[in-house]
Amino acid sequence: MSEPAFYSCIKGAAEYYKVPSMALLAIYAQERGSSARTSDNANRTKDYGRFQINDASWRQYLAEHRISLDRVLKDNCLNAYVGAHIFKLRYATCKSDVWCAIGLYHSANEPYRSSYVSNVYKKYQAIQKDREFLNWFRSLAVYDASSGKWEYLIAGAGHAATTSR
């Protein structure tokens, strides 16, 4: 999957789950997991894919939704949607407090949570300073997981693309 397509998935996932896309981008900028590779953690768990979905924390959730860890690892768009859904769950727990939700995305335990928030905030600031990237990101098509189609948001109106996944 190309980078523009992956960023379109991030944008689509944020819109689908109604979470702030800039927060999701900042989380991804911090996680920066690799597609098709896992990362080993000190506590003997593994993180999967670009949004670093933790196997121990999310195995039951994934099983309930019939999503295998292998798919989370290999399907970058699915990985972005799973990451966005995890963020949405945390966002609801935190009553729409973005920074609380970002901290809980990573850990329920201090000092890990606060350290993560600090790192993500730095990534967020860098994203906000990059006007060229922000304009590019805003112009991207959005992948709609429910319809399986790409939509281009032009002048505030959604236009269904002819391509489907």
C-alpha positions as CSV (number, residue, x, y, z in Angstrom):
1,M,0.0,0.0,0.0
2,S,1.3,3.4,-1.0
3,E,1.8,6.1,1.7
4,P,-0.9,8.3,0.2
5,A,-3.3,5.4,0.3
6,F,-2.4,4.6,3.9
7,Y,-2.9,8.3,4.9
8,S,-6.2,8.1,3.2
9,C,-7.1,5.2,5.4
10,I,-6.1,7.2,8.5
11,K,-8.3,10.0,7.4
12,G,-11.2,7.7,6.5
13,A,-10.8,5.9,9.9
14,A,-10.9,9.2,11.8
15,E,-14.1,10.2,9.9
16,Y,-15.7,6.8,10.3
17,Y,-15.1,6.7,14.1
18,K,-15.7,10.5,14.5
19,V,-12.4,11.1,16.2
20,P,-10.0,14.0,15.5
21,S,-7.8,13.1,12.5
22,M,-4.9,15.2,13.7
23,A,-4.9,13.2,17.0
24,L,-4.8,10.0,15.0
25,L,-2.1,11.3,12.8
26,A,0.0,12.3,15.8
27,I,-0.5,8.8,17.3
28,Y,0.7,7.2,14.1
29,A,3.7,9.6,13.9
30,Q,4.7,8.4,17.4
31,E,4.0,4.7,16.8
32,R,5.4,4.4,13.3
33,G,5.1,0.7,13.3
34,S,6.2,-1.3,10.3
35,S,3.8,-3.0,8.0
36,A,4.0,-6.8,8.0
37,R,6.3,-6.8,11.1
38,T,5.8,-7.1,14.8
39,S,7.6,-5.3,17.6
40,D,8.5,-7.1,20.7
41,N,7.8,-5.4,24.1
42,A,9.7,-5.8,27.4
43,N,6.6,-7.3,28.9
44,R,6.7,-10.2,26.3
45,T,3.7,-8.9,24.3
46,K,3.9,-7.9,20.6
47,D,2.7,-4.9,18.7
48,Y,1.3,-5.4,15.2
49,G,1.6,-3.1,12.2
50,R,1.7,0.6,11.7
51,F,-0.5,1.6,14.7
52,Q,1.3,-1.0,16.9
53,I,-1.8,-2.9,18.0
54,N,-0.9,-4.8,21.1
55,D,-1.7,-8.5,21.0
56,A,-2.3,-9.0,24.8
57,S,-4.5,-5.9,25.2
58,W,-6.6,-6.4,22.1
59,R,-6.7,-10.1,21.3
60,Q,-10.2,-10.6,22.7
61,Y,-11.5,-7.5,21.0
62,L,-10.1,-8.7,17.7
63,A,-11.5,-12.2,18.2
64,E,-15.0,-10.8,18.9
65,H,-14.8,-8.8,15.6
66,R,-13.4,-11.8,13.8
67,I,-10.2,-10.0,12.9
68,S,-7.0,-12.1,13.0
69,L,-3.7,-10.6,14.2
70,D,-2.3,-11.7,10.9
71,R,-4.8,-9.4,9.1
72,V,-4.0,-6.6,11.5
73,L,-0.4,-7.0,10.6
74,K,-0.7,-7.3,6.8
75,D,-3.6,-5.0,6.0
76,N,-2.4,-1.5,6.6
77,C,-5.8,0.1,6.1
78,L,-7.4,-2.4,8.6
79,N,-4.6,-1.6,11.0
80,A,-5.5,2.1,10.8
81,Y,-9.2,1.4,11.3
82,V,-8.4,-0.8,14.3
83,G,-6.1,1.9,15.7
84,A,-8.9,4.5,15.2
85,H,-11.5,2.3,16.9
86,I,-9.2,1.7,19.9
87,F,-8.7,5.5,20.1
88,K,-12.5,6.0,19.8
89,L,-13.0,3.7,22.8
90,R,-10.4,5.6,24.8
91,Y,-11.9,8.9,23.6
92,A,-15.3,7.8,25.0
93,T,-13.8,6.7,28.3
94,C,-12.1,10.1,28.6
95,K,-15.3,12.0,27.7
96,S,-13.8,13.5,24.6
97,D,-10.6,14.6,26.3
98,V,-8.1,14.1,23.4
99,W,-5.0,14.0,25.5
100,C,-6.4,11.6,28.1
101,A,-7.5,9.3,25.2
102,I,-4.0,9.5,23.6
103,G,-2.4,8.5,26.9
104,L,-4.8,5.6,27.3
105,Y,-4.2,4.5,23.7
106,H,-0.7,3.6,24.9
107,S,-1.1,2.6,28.6
108,A,-3.3,2.8,31.6
109,N,-0.2,3.1,33.8
110,E,1.9,6.0,34.8
111,P,4.6,7.1,34.0
112,Y,4.2,5.4,30.6
113,R,0.9,7.3,29.8
114,S,2.3,10.8,30.5
115,S,5.5,10.1,28.7
116,Y,3.6,8.9,25.7
117,V,1.3,12.0,25.7
118,S,4.4,14.2,25.8
119,N,5.9,12.4,22.8
120,V,2.7,12.5,20.8
121,Y,2.3,16.2,21.6
122,K,5.7,16.9,20.1
123,K,4.7,14.9,17.0
124,Y,1.4,16.9,16.9
125,Q,3.3,20.2,17.0
126,A,5.5,19.1,14.1
127,I,2.5,18.1,12.0
128,Q,0.8,21.5,12.7
129,K,4.0,23.3,11.5
130,D,4.1,21.4,8.2
131,R,1.5,23.4,6.2
132,E,2.4,21.6,3.0
133,F,1.7,18.2,4.5
134,L,-1.5,19.4,6.2
135,N,-2.9,20.8,2.8
136,W,-1.9,17.5,1.1
137,F,-3.6,15.4,3.9
138,R,-6.8,17.5,3.7
139,S,-6.9,16.9,-0.1
140,L,-6.7,13.1,0.1
141,A,-9.5,10.8,-0.8
142,V,-11.1,8.9,2.0
143,Y,-11.6,5.1,2.1
144,D,-15.1,4.2,3.3
145,A,-14.8,0.8,4.9
146,S,-18.6,0.3,4.9
147,S,-19.0,0.8,1.2
148,G,-15.6,-0.4,0.0
149,K,-15.2,2.8,-2.1
150,W,-12.9,5.8,-2.1
151,E,-14.5,9.2,-1.8
152,Y,-12.9,12.5,-2.7
153,L,-14.0,15.4,-0.6
154,I,-14.1,18.4,-3.0
155,A,-15.3,21.7,-1.7
156,G,-17.1,20.1,1.2
157,A,-19.1,17.7,-0.9
158,G,-18.5,13.9,-1.1
159,H,-18.1,12.4,-4.5
160,A,-17.9,8.6,-4.8
161,A,-15.0,7.4,-6.8
162,T,-15.3,4.7,-9.3
163,T,-12.6,2.6,-7.7
164,S,-13.6,0.1,-5.0
165,R,-11.4,-2.1,-3.0
